[in-house]
């Protein structure tokens, strides 16, 4: 004996979501570009300046300097502590004259 269907079958209605809008054009300046610009300045940049410019945590800014800048991009970064006790980072080729 064949089983009877308990519910009458109806065709499914497929509702499509409305077409999505194209994403807004993003700014051309990335956070990496911002940090590299800070490092290229004559005095370089401190971790606090990098954090303020990018909204990163301090450990993320230090990790970026170590991982992305030094290892991935191959850029030498010099770290020096000034007379005021603040550690500043700058790109080796643009080291300030003394």
C-alpha positions as CSV (number, residue, x, y, z in Angstrom):
1,X,0.0,0.0,0.0
2,X,1.3,3.4,-0.9
3,X,1.4,6.2,1.6
4,X,-0.8,9.2,1.2
5,X,0.6,12.6,1.3
6,X,-0.5,14.4,4.4
7,X,-0.3,17.9,3.0
8,X,-1.1,19.0,-0.5
9,X,2.1,20.1,-2.3
10,X,2.3,23.7,-3.4
11,X,5.0,25.2,-5.5
12,X,7.5,27.1,-3.4
13,X,7.7,30.8,-3.8
14,X,11.2,32.0,-4.0
15,X,11.6,35.6,-2.9
16,X,14.7,37.3,-3.9
17,X,16.2,40.1,-1.9
18,X,16.3,43.5,-3.5
19,X,19.4,44.4,-5.5
20,X,22.2,45.6,-3.2
21,X,23.7,49.0,-3.7
22,X,27.3,49.2,-4.8
23,X,29.6,49.8,-1.9
24,X,30.8,53.4,-1.4
25,X,34.2,54.1,-2.8
26,X,36.8,53.7,-0.1
27,X,39.5,56.1,0.6
28,X,42.8,55.5,-1.2
29,X,44.8,56.0,2.0
30,X,45.2,52.8,3.9
31,X,46.3,52.5,7.5
32,X,49.6,51.0,6.3
33,X,50.1,54.1,4.1
34,X,49.3,56.4,7.1
35,X,51.9,54.6,9.3
36,X,54.6,54.6,6.6
37,X,54.0,58.4,6.2
38,X,54.5,58.9,9.9
39,X,57.7,56.8,9.9
40,X,59.0,58.9,7.0
41,X,58.8,62.1,8.9
42,X,62.1,63.7,10.1
43,X,61.4,62.8,13.7
44,X,59.7,59.5,13.0
45,X,56.7,58.5,15.1
46,X,56.0,57.2,18.6
47,X,53.6,54.3,19.3
48,X,51.1,56.8,20.7
49,X,51.1,58.8,17.5
50,X,50.6,55.6,15.4
51,X,47.8,54.5,17.8
52,X,46.1,57.9,17.4
53,X,46.3,57.9,13.6
54,X,45.1,54.3,13.1
55,X,42.8,53.5,16.2
56,X,44.9,50.4,16.8
57,X,45.9,49.0,20.2
58,X,49.6,49.7,21.1
59,X,50.5,46.0,20.8
60,X,48.9,45.9,17.3
61,X,51.0,48.9,16.2
62,X,54.2,47.3,17.5
63,X,53.2,44.0,15.8
64,X,52.6,45.9,12.5
65,X,56.1,47.4,12.7
66,X,57.6,44.0,13.3
67,X,55.5,41.9,11.0
68,X,54.4,44.0,8.1
69,X,57.0,46.7,7.8
70,X,60.2,44.8,8.7
71,X,59.4,41.3,7.5
72,X,56.8,41.6,4.7
73,X,57.9,44.9,3.2
74,X,61.6,44.5,4.1
75,X,61.9,48.1,5.3
76,X,64.5,48.7,8.1
77,X,62.9,50.5,11.0
78,X,65.1,52.1,13.7
79,X,63.9,52.4,17.2
80,X,65.5,55.1,19.5
81,X,64.6,56.5,22.8
82,X,64.9,60.3,23.0
83,X,66.0,62.6,25.8
84,X,62.3,62.8,26.9
85,X,62.2,59.0,27.3
86,X,59.8,58.5,24.4
87,X,60.7,55.7,22.0
88,X,60.4,56.8,18.4
89,X,60.5,54.7,15.2
90,X,61.7,55.9,11.8
91,X,62.7,54.3,8.5
92,X,66.5,53.7,8.5
93,X,67.1,55.6,5.2
94,X,65.6,58.8,6.6
95,X,67.5,58.8,9.8
96,X,67.7,62.4,11.2
97,X,71.1,64.0,11.1
98,X,72.8,64.7,14.4
